[in-house]
Amino acid sequence: MINNQKANKARLRRCWREVNDALAELANLHTWAGGS
């Protein structure tokens, strides 16, 4: 049970990292498209 919870936390952390990376990429694209 505890191991399963640990695995779920690790999976969630990985998901959040991917989401944050995608958001950063979108922000960069938006800045590039709208900048100077």
Summary of the structure (lengths in Angstrom):
residues: 36
radius of gyration: 15.7
end to end distance: 53.7
largest distance: 53.7
contacts: 63
relative contact order: 0.10
helix: 92%
strand: 0%
